[in-house]
Amino acid sequence: MAESFGVDAGLYDRARPRYPDGLIEAVVAAMPGREVVDVGCGTGIVARQLQAAGCGVLGVEVDERMAAYARATGVQVEVSPFETWDPAGRTFDGVVAGMTWHWVDPVVGAAKAAEVLRPCGLFAVFWYVLQPPEDLGAAFADVLRDVLPENPAAGRAAASPLGAYEHFLDRTADNLGPAFTDIRRPTFPWSRTYTRDEWLDQMRTSGLAKPLAAAGKLESVLQATGAAIDAAGGSFTLDSTAVALFATRT
């Protein structure tokens, strides 16, 4: 699934939200310098935000299609799983991962991050949480329960998405080991208004899209979700949170 997002890299880059300015500012402020590795850089969304903040960024990406798109936007990328990536003796002030650390082996990934970070370097992984208004979130959950009755967890995640990300934060923290200290979990509010079509495009780029498509259920989910947004007026505002885990290299 981690290698499925490059099917339409342009759609991914257009549909996925950017990260809150406060998060990017916190990452830059916590690093001892400005040289960063972006793990699973995808189309370069995080990398470009960090470049705009004055950082030099090297992306590591498993999918050549996503890497090619990122390079075309001015991001330097090396294609490899992070776990087996060869840093060739290079070290960095920060290792970051936006919406990707759940694809990385948490033990091997933490060891690799420790290997490439300079003393007092920052390890920062983060996810944005898509939290629709309560009534609309409940409608989205009903859609998934109707289409995926065999997978009740999908409906629960749609109804309460923040809880789904707590697992990623816990797993990451539990596997950092003695190479890291000062572990903290900052959160960053963000807000965005979505039209019906914008939200459906975002859904097409989600990790759930490929298995739904393989099961012949993606279009049913998109149609029912679109109908729920239409019933709510055709657009809605997300008042959401980006969750992060920061740690310092000892």
N, C-alpha and C positions, 0 to 999 in steps of 0.2 A: 504493500500500500504506500510505503514511503516514496517509492519510485513512480507513483501514478500521477503525481501533480503536474508533470511536464507535458502531459498530453496536449494541453493548451496553455502554454506559459503566459501568453499575452492576457488571456482571461484571468488567470491567477493573479497577475500583477495588477490588473485593473480592479478586480473585485475585492481583493483582500484589504482590510483597513490598515492604515498606518498606525504606528505606536504613539502613545501620548508624549507630548514634548517633555513633560515632567520626568518620564521614565528615561528618555534619552539623556536629558540633562543630569539625572542621578547617576547613570552609568559613567558618563564622561567625568563627573566630579569625583567619583570613587576610584578611578584608575590613577596609578602613579605616572602614567604617560599617555600617549595617544595611539599606540599601535595595537590593533585588535584583530582577533580571529573570529569570524562569524560562522558558527557551526550550522550546517544546513541552510546556507544563505538563500537558497531558492532563486528567485528573480532579482534579489538584491534590495528588498524593501528596507530591512534593518540597516544594511550596509550603506545605502544612500543617505539614510537619516543620520548615521554616524559620520559619514563623510561631510555632510553639510555642517556638522558640529565641530569639524576640524580634525577628525581622526583619519588615520591611514588604516584601511580595512583589507584583509585578505579573507575571501570566502572559501569555505570548504563545502562542497556540494556533491551528493551522490549521483545526481541526475544530470547528464550532459546537456539535455534540452534546457533545463532551468539555468545551468551554468552559462550556456551560450546567450540566453536572454540577458542575464546579469552582466556579462562582459559587454554586451552591446550598449548598456547604460553606463559604462565606465567603472565597473567593479572588477577587480582582479579575482579570479576564481581558480582553484585547483579541484579537480574531480576525484573524489575518493570518499568512502565512508570515513567518518571522523575517527573511528576506532583503529583503523589501519592506515590512516594518513601519515605520511612521513614529513615531519616538520623540518628535516634536514638541518638540525641544530639551531633553528630560529626560535627566539622567545618573544613573548608579547606582554603587553600591559593589561590586556583583557581578553577573556574568552566569553563570547556571548552566544546565545541561541534564542531566537524568537519563534515560538510555536513549533519547535523542532526537537527539543531535548527528549521528548517521550519516544522518539524513534531511535535514540542512542542507548546502547547498553550502559546502564547507570554506573556500574563498577568500572568497566574498561574506559568509559568516557571520562569519569572523574580522574582516573589515573593519567589519561592523556592530557587533560586540562592542567593537572598539576605539573606535568612534564614541560609544557610549553609556556607556563606563566612565569614571569619574573617575580622576585620577592615582592610581596604586598600587591601583586597583581589581582585583578578582580575577575571572579567567576560570576557571571550573571545570566540566568536563564529566566525566561518570562513568557507568559501567555496572555493574550487578550481574551476576555470572557464576553461572549455575545449574550447580553441579558435583555430580551425584549420586555415590553410592559407586561405586567402579570397576566392580564386576560389573554393577550396575544401569545405569550409563552405557553399558557395552558392549551390554547388552540393548536399550537405547533406540536405539543406533546401528544395531543389526541390524534393528530395526523399520523405520527410515528407509531403510536399504539395500534391504530387501525391497520396500518400497512405492514407493521412488523410485530404481530401479536406474540411471536415466538421469542422476541427480544425486548422484554419490558424495561431493561436498563436504558434503551434508547429513548423511550418516552420520559423516563425520570430525568435523564440528562437534559432533555429539551426543556423540561419544566423548571429545573434548578441547575443551570449550567455551572455556577460557581463551585458547587460541591464536586463536580466531575474533575475539576482541576486541582483540588486539594490532594488527590492521590499522586499527581505528578510532583507536587511540591514535597510531599512527605517522602516519596521514593528517592527523589534527588538528595534531600538533606540526609537521609539515612545512609547513603552510599558515598558521601564525600570523603570520609576518613580523616586521618590526622593531618593530612597535607593542607587542610583548610581550617580557618578560624573565623570568628565574627560572623556567624551565619545569621542572616536576618531575612525577613519576608516583607518587603515594602509593597504597598499597593498604590495604584495610580488611577484616578477616575478619568473617564473619557466619555464623550457623547458624540453621536452621529445620527443623522436622519437618513433613513433608507426608503427608497421607493420600492414598490413591488418587484420590479425587474432587477434592481440592484441587489435585493436580498436573495432572489432566486439565483442570480449569477454567483453570489457568494456561496450559496449552497452547492452549486455545481463544482466548486473548487474544494469542498470539504473532504475530509477523510472518509466520510460515510458515503460519498457519491459513488465511488467505484463499486463497492459491494452491492449497493442498491441497484446500480445499472446492471451488474452481472446477474442479479436476481430478477431483472425486468420490472423493478419497482420504482426506479428513480422518477420517471415521468409522473407516476401517480402521486408521489410525495410532492413534487414541484407544483402540480396542478392544485392539489388540496391546500398546500401552503399559500399559494397565490390567491386562492379563493378566500382564505382567512384574512389575508392582508387587504384584499378588496373590501371585505365586509367591515374592516376597521378604518376604511377611508382611503386606501390605496398607498399609504405610507405610514411610517411610525418612527419614533425616536428611541434610540438605545441610550440609556443612561447606565453605563457599564463600568467595569473595573479591569485594569490590567494587573495581574498578579505576578510577582517575581520572587526569585530566591537569589540573594547576593551572598558571596562568601569571599574571604580574603586569603590569598596564598600565603602560608606561613613562611 
